[in-house]
Structure formats: C-alpha cells, structure tokens
Amino acid sequence: MDMTHAILMTLAGWLLGGFINGIVGFGAALVAMPVVALGLDMRTAVPTCGLVVLSLNVQMAWSYRAHLDTSGIRALFLGALPGALTGIVLLRHFPESWLKMGLGVLLAGYALWGLGSAQPHARRLAAGWGALTGFLSTSLGTAFGFNGPPLAVYLSLRGGSQHQIKAALGAFFIVSGLFIVAAHGFSGLYSLRALTLFAVALPAVILGGWAGIRMSRRFGEGQFRRILFVMILFMGLNMLWSALPR
C-alpha cells in the first residue's frame, strides 16, 4: 500500500481515537482501527496499535494518578500474561469473526441494559472476575488490537467516579500493554514500517488524548456514565458489523 496514504489514515485514525479515549478512558483502538485499516494490513496495524495504546495510557494514568484505587484492580493483572499468550494463538489460528460476533452481542446487550436502568450500585466483585477480565482484555488486545471492552464492563459494574474509572483503566492498560507489546515483539510482528507508523501516530494520539481529557472535565457523573454505556454499545455494534460476512 502507498506509504503516504498509510500515514494520512494513521494520523486521522489516532487523532480521533485519542480524543475519544481522553473523554471516556478507553476506546482509542475501536475508533482508530477502522480508519487505520483503510491504509494498512492487519499484521501491520495490530502491532502498531499495541505501541500507540500503551503510550496513550501512560498519559491517561499520569493525568488521573491521584484517583487510583488499586484494591479492586490487582486481580486483573493475574490474567494478563496468559491472556497475551492466548492472544498470539488467536491472531494466528482463530477465525476473528466468531469471537467478534459473540462479544458484540454481549456488549450490545449489556450497554442497552445500562442505558435503560437506574444507576447501579457499586459491587464488590470477587477476585476471579478480575482475573477473567484481565485475561479477556489482554488476549483481545494481543490478537485484534482492542482490549477495552471487558475492562469497561468490569469497571462499570465495580462503580466509582469517572476519575477513578479512568485511573484504573490507565493503570491496567499500561501493564496489559507491556504484555501485548512483548508478545508482538517475540512473534516478530514489528517491522520497520510498523515502527515508522507508530512514530507518526504518537503525536496525533497524544494530542487527541489531551483534547479529550480537557473536554471530559465539563461532564458530570451521570453524563459520563451515559457516554460510557454508549461507547460500549458502539463497540458491540461495531464488532457485530465487522463480523458479518461480506
């Protein structure tokens, strides 16, 4: 593919993805990847995505570091390493459409329930649910470039302010992102082209993230929760659409 076209799609996709991520705390890859894929093949786009998302979440975690509560997210890290290893297997051998179809249905159903119900009370979730969430998040991020959906559902059930949710998202995504990047590296997926496009994407996603964080300060907690569930619904419908046979 033409490098100029690839650079333009990379800039546009990650600027928009960073902006959405700054508002909600996740979703950069889900927004950026459909745009980036117009100029890149998936074996270049996915490893580039891993590096970009890791950098973006360093920015997110730093911005909300004062609000981080580690008591409810430690279990997430238990599933990160096996999730990364599983993701490599999925990337190489598993039909992407099957996984996207099932996950899309679950996400859309959960989002519609959240939008139609009263604000749920915070729950004390067992450590096993955290470990499962960490496994699913990291395996999806390694295989397909998006690791936000399982964690968004887990944190919405756990409850907390928008700053606490964003701090937890940023902290976990840094750790899971390191596993994802390492898994891609050991699999030999980082080419000169992928690293060049990461260098192009980095300033765009950081600028978009900064703008999104500033915009999010205007939202109250109720507005934030609605945006959170709308983003989960968008992710579910996007997965369903991409899984349909063409």
MOQUIUR-V883499 format. One record per residue. N is the residue number from 1. PSI is psi in radians with two decimals (NA if undefined). NEAR is the number of other C-alpha atoms within 10 Angstrom. Layout:
{{N:PSI:NEAR} {N:PSI:NEAR}}
This chain:
{{1:2.64:9} {2:2.28:8} {3:-0.64:12} {4:-0.76:10} {5:-0.72:13} {6:-0.72:19} {7:-0.77:19} {8:-0.76:17} {9:-0.64:22} {10:-0.79:29} {11:-0.84:22} {12:-0.79:16} {13:-0.78:25} {14:-0.44:33} {15:-0.82:25} {16:-0.75:22} {17:-0.72:28} {18:-0.66:34} {19:-0.83:28} {20:-0.72:26} {21:-0.67:29} {22:-0.57:30} {23:-0.85:26} {24:-0.52:24} {25:-0.11:29} {26:3.11:32} {27:-0.01:26} {28:-0.83:31} {29:-0.68:28} {30:-0.60:24} {31:-0.74:24} {32:-0.68:24} {33:-0.72:23} {34:-0.57:14} {35:-0.83:20} {36:-0.65:25} {37:-0.28:17} {38:-0.36:16} {39:-0.03:19} {40:2.65:22} {41:2.76:12} {42:-0.56:17} {43:-0.24:15} {44:-0.69:18} {45:-0.71:22} {46:-0.89:27} {47:-0.60:27} {48:-0.71:26} {49:-0.73:30} {50:-0.77:27} {51:-0.71:23} {52:-0.80:27} {53:-0.67:31} {54:-0.81:20} {55:-0.73:17} {56:-0.67:29} {57:-0.34:29} {58:-0.76:17} {59:-0.77:19} {60:-0.83:27} {61:-0.68:22} {62:-0.71:13} {63:-0.55:17} {64:0.42:20} {65:-0.53:17} {66:-0.26:11} {67:0.15:16} {68:2.20:20} {69:1.85:15} {70:-0.18:13} {71:-0.56:7} {72:-0.05:16} {73:-0.06:23} {74:-0.65:15} {75:-0.42:19} {76:-0.60:25} {77:-0.34:20} {78:-0.57:18} {79:-0.03:22} {80:-0.86:28} {81:-0.89:20} {82:-0.53:15} {83:-0.73:27} {84:-0.73:30} {85:-0.72:19} {86:-0.66:19} {87:-0.64:27} {88:-0.73:22} {89:-0.77:13} {90:-0.76:18} {91:-0.61:20} {92:-0.50:10} {93:-0.32:9} {94:2.38:13} {95:2.07:11} {96:-0.62:16} {97:-0.60:16} {98:-0.85:13} {99:-0.76:15} {100:-0.66:22} {101:-0.87:19} {102:-0.77:14} {103:-0.63:19} {104:-0.73:25} {105:-0.79:15} {106:-0.78:14} {107:-0.78:25} {108:-0.75:23} {109:-0.76:15} {110:-0.72:17} {111:-0.73:22} {112:-0.68:14} {113:-0.77:12} {114:-0.68:21} {115:-0.50:16} {116:-0.10:10} {117:2.92:9} {118:2.82:8} {119:2.11:12} {120:2.69:11} {121:2.60:11} {122:2.46:12} {123:2.63:12} {124:1.77:10} {125:2.46:13} {126:2.68:10} {127:-0.54:15} {128:-0.63:13} {129:-0.63:14} {130:-0.76:23} {131:-0.72:20} {132:-0.72:20} {133:-0.76:28} {134:-0.70:31} {135:-0.87:28} {136:-0.73:25} {137:-0.83:27} {138:-0.64:36} {139:-0.70:30} {140:-0.70:26} {141:-0.67:31} {142:-0.70:32} {143:-0.72:27} {144:-0.07:25} {145:-0.04:26} {146:2.15:26} {147:0.13:30} {148:-0.66:23} {149:-0.92:24} {150:-0.68:21} {151:-0.63:26} {152:-0.74:25} {153:-0.81:17} {154:-0.81:18} {155:-0.52:22} {156:-0.59:20} {157:-0.67:16} {158:-0.55:17} {159:3.13:17} {160:2.90:17} {161:2.94:15} {162:-0.58:25} {163:-0.69:20} {164:-0.72:19} {165:-0.77:23} {166:-0.67:27} {167:-0.75:25} {168:-0.74:26} {169:-0.84:24} {170:-0.77:27} {171:-0.80:22} {172:-0.69:22} {173:-0.47:31} {174:-0.84:20} {175:-0.86:18} {176:-0.60:29} {177:-0.64:27} {178:-0.72:18} {179:-0.74:23} {180:-0.83:31} {181:-0.73:24} {182:-0.73:16} {183:-0.74:22} {184:-0.70:23} {185:-0.81:13} {186:-0.41:10} {187:-0.02:10} {188:0.53:10} {189:-0.16:16} {190:1.81:17} {191:2.98:13} {192:-0.64:10} {193:-0.78:13} {194:-0.73:20} {195:-0.62:15} {196:-0.76:12} {197:-0.51:22} {198:-0.75:21} {199:-0.58:13} {200:-0.73:17} {201:-0.53:25} {202:-0.93:21} {203:-0.57:17} {204:-0.78:21} {205:-0.59:29} {206:-0.74:25} {207:-0.79:17} {208:-0.71:23} {209:-0.73:28} {210:-0.78:19} {211:-0.70:18} {212:-0.71:21} {213:-0.74:22} {214:-0.71:12} {215:-0.68:14} {216:-0.35:19} {217:-0.26:12} {218:-0.14:10} {219:2.43:13} {220:3.06:11} {221:-0.70:12} {222:-0.75:12} {223:-0.72:12} {224:-0.76:18} {225:-0.69:20} {226:-0.75:16} {227:-0.69:16} {228:-0.84:24} {229:-0.60:23} {230:-0.70:17} {231:-0.70:23} {232:-0.73:28} {233:-0.77:24} {234:-0.76:19} {235:-0.74:23} {236:-0.82:24} {237:-0.64:20} {238:-0.72:18} {239:-0.75:23} {240:-0.78:21} {241:-0.76:15} {242:-0.36:15} {243:-0.26:18} {244:2.48:11} {245:2.41:6} {246:NA:5}}
